[in-house]
Amino acid sequence: MKFYNNVLELIGNTPLVRINNITKEHKIRAQVYAKMESLNPGYSVKDRIGLSMVDWAEEKGVLKKGGTIIEATSGNTGIGLALVAAVRGYKCIFVLTDKVSVEKNRYLKALGADIVVCPAAAKPGTPDHYVATAKRIAEETPNSFYPDQYNHPANPLAHYRTTGPEIWNDTDGKITHFVASIGTGGTISGTARYLKEMNPNIKVIGADPYGSIFKTYKESGHVPEPTPYLVEGIGQALPTGNADLAIIDEIINITDRESFDFARQLGRREGIFCGGSTGTIFAGALRVAKDLEENAVVVFIVCDTGEHYLTKFHSDEWMKEKLLLEPQRMSAGLIIETKNSGAPAQLVYVTPEDTVGHALERMSESGVTQIPVLEDHRSIGSLRESRVLTKLLQNRDLLESPVSEVMDESFPVMEVDANLSDIKKKLQKAPAVLIEDFKRITGIITRSDVLELQK
Ligand SMILES: Cc1ncc(COP(=O)(O)O)c(C=O)c1O
């Protein structure tokens, strides 16, 4: 029989996968490989440290039978710890911030953990900060273990013992550049230490969100004021014990837009479904690779699975709300669906038999200055307030006339999957476009709706 004794035996030994389509498009000659940490049983790189920190605690006698593991986590370390806890019979309490995706929060609960959520805006050192909260709960909970992944030596050690050797062996020692993010710093510091021991010429590059402190801190020794960013699990407001910045050759800052764009591209163009931090790292890897020759071997970490972010950056609606959606993905249907902050808008229209007076009332009630004229869900004309009022000045009796007598030509009609650039072209000539789905007019997009998207 071929089997594993428990799920923990599936941690590590993740494969390298070559990137093909995106590198070709960017005219990259170097070989670029993804280290697929998303294939761990908890779908992230952090399974490795969940296991190593619990092994350490058991060895040292810190964690005893029936004990509780308490940790501050952006989710993935919690998942790694919860897997070990499930297999070995411990309880778990995890403290997250409200920035953590609902998917990771529910995943942790499904693995049997209790969750406490703190505001992401709380400053380090204040009582509401998620790390301070985890520490306090650990102090108050008997027979508990607080790993403190930011400072625990078993975190980088797991990567020194496993991630580094796997990359070295799988590349036959040919790796020239290693690119990773810096959250706790465990992955990059531990892996880099092993790789540089094997070959000190290997370059180690950290990819970090704009707003995190690491780049400025490494280059100047000064800790700048952090600013918010959307990518989860990486970057910090303060240095961590496990981020050995001296071993990192260069830190590259990456925007949220680039991170999410590259993470989405990895799914669509390489079939690698990943989280936002992987997008940050891949953006950094491409920047490094573009100046390298054919014999260069760049390895980057795929930190976790895209499944954790289906309601976040893998959702077009979320991307649009954050003003980050790629213009070619901005379809007419999506614009209509989300234009009233998500509330489905009723299309305001009149029929050709309605009176002009009624049409003016409809426009004024709904705060619109133009209105489509529909018959059986098809567009047959339009009314514009200013033109109707000009006609009324000449003949007030028109108020009682049917709309069909005064209406102008219909607004242009476009399909629900029309893209933003085509919609914009139409709006240069017409004040609004109507959107058709299965031969029925279902919505209207005006010039101001499009301007709103570009604010
Ligand atoms: C999604 C994600 N990416 C990257 C990292 C960074 O890994 P490390 O803490 O080893 O620096 C983390 C850490 O929590 C993470 O959750």
The ligand as a MOL file (V3000), in Angstrom:
LIG
                    3D

  0  0  0     0  0            999 V3000
M  V30 BEGIN CTAB
M  V30 COUNTS 16 16 0 0 0
M  V30 BEGIN ATOM
M  V30 1 C 0.2540 35.1800 1.6800 0
M  V30 2 C 1.6230 35.2980 2.2840 0
M  V30 3 N 2.6460 35.5490 1.4670 0
M  V30 4 C 3.8940 35.6840 1.9400 0
M  V30 5 C 4.1710 35.5840 3.2860 0
M  V30 6 C 5.5710 35.8580 3.7400 0
M  V30 7 O 6.2900 34.8220 4.2540 0
M  V30 8 P 7.3310 35.0650 5.4320 0
M  V30 9 O 6.5370 35.3300 6.6940 0
M  V30 10 O 8.0920 33.7850 5.5280 0
M  V30 11 O 8.1840 36.2380 5.1150 0
M  V30 12 C 3.1290 35.3160 4.1660 0
M  V30 13 C 3.3760 35.2410 5.6010 0
M  V30 14 O 2.4890 35.2110 6.4180 0
M  V30 15 C 1.8190 35.1580 3.6490 0
M  V30 16 O 0.7710 34.9090 4.4510 0
M  V30 END ATOM
M  V30 BEGIN BOND
M  V30 1 1 1 2
M  V30 2 1 2 3
M  V30 3 2 2 15
M  V30 4 2 3 4
M  V30 5 1 4 5
M  V30 6 1 5 6
M  V30 7 2 5 12
M  V30 8 1 6 7
M  V30 9 1 7 8
M  V30 10 2 8 9
M  V30 11 1 8 10
M  V30 12 1 8 11
M  V30 13 1 12 13
M  V30 14 1 12 15
M  V30 15 2 13 14
M  V30 16 1 15 16
M  V30 END BOND
M  V30 END CTAB
M  END
